[in-house]
Amino acid sequence: MVARWMAAVGVVGLCAALWGCGGGGGGAAPYPLSATTRFFAVGDRWEYRVSGTATAADGTQVAVTGTKVASIVPITISSVAWMAISESLNLRTSSGEDDVTSSVTLFRQDPGSRAIELWGQLQKDGSVLWVTNTPPPPIIPGTWNLATALASSVYFSDGNHNTVTLSVAATEVIGVPGGLFTTWRATTTALHATGRATNGTAWYAPQLGAVVREAATTSFTDGRRLSVTMELISTNIPLG
């Protein structure tokens, strides 16, 4: 039963990617604000802790805890080399249910703008659910300021589509287990063709290519609701 909730965690997909470098910045001074998204490299890795509450359609609630790990990996499909984000989510509910899910998302990073473009999702049978937009839509900005915003409708080869939005609201210093960071605080939304909707707030550190914290609630058409918070534990990306 817990697996019915898992797809909603990190439903924004690449926008919620994560990561961890040794030694989490315990000094008093926060890591400074960056205005550009890092160039991703194979081997980049992030780890988050996840906590929250799952509410059933009848109002019954259980606590959810766990971890999410993501890394940049190389992948070759039909002789074409790609970079992908490989994510693994390990969760447990307070009622004793466990679930482990994974995903592999294909992306490109524009060498000029640094924006991250979504290209496809690797399926369990080895096939790819390709994005059919031309050009592929950006889902993470390459540059950041108080006017940064994006709205992308993503269409897939199976006929489904998602709509993702991001809008920077302010800068904010925030502390997580992985350190103290100056971030861009943004509101985010994701609407799936099935009617599933996620609304949240994300604190981005562009020099990590990732959020350091995200709080989001996903509502399902059958009345279920999942509210979770993810916080960066560690990353192998140099922070200074």
VENVEN-V125678 format. One record per helix or strand of 3 or more residues. SS is the DSSP state (H for helix, E for strand). FROM is the first residue (numbers start at 1). TO is the last residue. If there is no record, write none. Layout:
ss=SS from=FROM to=TO
ss=SS from=FROM to=TO
//
This chain:
ss=H from=3 to=6
ss=H from=13 to=16
ss=E from=45 to=55
ss=E from=61 to=77
ss=E from=80 to=93
ss=E from=98 to=109
ss=E from=116 to=122
ss=E from=128 to=131
ss=E from=138 to=140
ss=E from=149 to=156
ss=E from=161 to=176
ss=E from=179 to=192
ss=E from=197 to=205
ss=H from=206 to=208
ss=E from=210 to=219
ss=E from=225 to=235
//
